[in-house]
């Protein structure tokens, strides 16, 4: 497939199938000959290719749930028989008969968390059981369950989120501190005559006794209490906290729990709806998988590459996970070969810059977009692969609004 290839191997014949991404607008995979495109997107899953899922049913603690996050749980955390309960952070519509549909705010008992990104759960609201995406839930009353908590996020990503047009002065988020282990950063959108709209950052430090503070004269038992305090008054901050930043839908690494390992899918499960582009090696279509999930389908012309070579490279691509890379979901390895990826709806970065809103972007925005692409490429390099065809025509993306395409 050629999008990402090992440095020790000879290049594959065809161009790449996966793409890199950027937070700009909703750009889609319109070039069928593209390499591993740089999709400029926002995401909420860890870029590590392999993540160990802890056994939350042995009791919740910060070192078990999120080893890199110092989590403080409020007194009275909702449990059942010593088992930590989880709450839905987002709404989810089932994609298969094995999945469980749920509404935001539903609570769950986790039955089995050994399937990686998909957990078997029972809803305490409906009594129904099925698989749920693990990044759609968080332990009840934990900091991860708060609307304003964005976890591991860089300073620049926080500014990009907060400066979106839908936010106003006083919109805020809390994230892990990049420089101090166990501390957090409070990022607030502000405005003044000299700077206009900008973001200010405050370190939320942890006391030895477990409390939290921004200034030593105002100390709190939990981060939640700190947020409540500054929601009522500025008390030395640039402004009062008025509301949390809109949080985007998480990115799913698989179409379903069954495609997690057996990700060759039947051609009959796909419906090609609209052609997005074509080239020397094939075409790109907007499609539907299983009648439930919108996907991008890249078709390769017969003879482009052997099914064996294709599957070998697809195995590599499936392991790549980064929120600046378009996620490979599944394949159809019999000719004509299909490559199924996440769908992004607004064309290529090239079209965006030449004919769309990108014509009016200033240098700081352009540099930011380039930095997002570089982030995805740096991850590929760390994984010991290379991108063989990185150009604006091969970079899809979506708006930073956080609305997930289905």
Beta strands, then each sheet from edge to edge (+ up, - down):
strand 1: 4-6
strand 2: 23-24
strand 3: 79-80
strand 4: 83-84
strand 5: 86-88
strand 6: 107-115
strand 7: 118-123
strand 8: 129-133
strand 9: 137-139
strand 10: 171-176
strand 11: 184-192
strand 12: 196-206
strand 13: 212-213
strand 14: 219-220
strand 15: 243-244
strand 16: 270-278
strand 17: 282-289
strand 18: 293-300
strand 19: 328-332
strand 20: 338-342
strand 21: 385-387
strand 22: 398-399
sheet 1: 1+ 21-
sheet 2: 2+ 22+
sheet 3: 3+ 4-
sheet 4: 8+ 7- 6+ 5- 9+
sheet 5: 14+ 13- 12+ 11- 10+ 15+
sheet 6: 16+ 17- 18+ 20- 19+
end
